[in-house]
Amino acid sequence: MRSLKNMSVLITGGGSGIGLGAAEHFASRGALVTISGRREEPLFAAAKQIGTRCNAVVGDVTVAADRQRMVEAAVEHGGGLDALLSLAGNMHAGALGSLEEDRLLDLFHSNVVAGVMLAQCAEDHLAASKGSIAFAASVHTRRAFPGASGYAATKGAIEALTGVLAAELGRKGIRVNSVRPGGVHTEILVRGGMAKDDEESRARVEGLASAHVLGRIGTTEEIAEALEYLVCAEWTTGEVLTVDGGLSLGVTKG
């Protein structure tokens, strides 16, 4: 396996949640990390907390010029680009009758289209380093949660893209994988309007603990460990790695 030491890694959504957990984990193992996000204050606070191995660039993955700046910043900070962790995304929940076309299109733009176009921006750099791309999938493709049809559809698209891009980019030496997390507490429920604040968000996710075979929800560090494997395992591509404490097994209490 490759080592993270001095590896140049671009992480979108790096100011909070799984993206922040990945940035902390990768930097602690010697990677040169560039994090991006739309909100300047938490992004720069995260970079300061992580230290000099972390660089921050404010930007929106749905904006072409911002995507290019993210890649350029990572290349400058790390002397090239070895891995792209495409973790930025949003959630919009609602029953079928309440869904709005514009919001669904925005969701696909942020969760699917933006990640594909960012991969396009990074392709030449990743080919030069024989690097890798990792996307964020979701247990929503394995377990049906009413009211989350739009979000689940975007994650299904990501899982399909993982295989297609792995097949397409393998000839250039670029590996493409995804991680499929189970219940992990992040800010996404608040941003998606499914919880009014962090306390309610945590309570909702913790409420799923018993549905996980291991009896608890996961941590961002545990997802980061899986991402490290996907980035460093040189013969792994086209894989959607489930890291969900057994949630997707669908085990019911007897």
Disulfide bonds with the S-S distance in Angstrom:
none
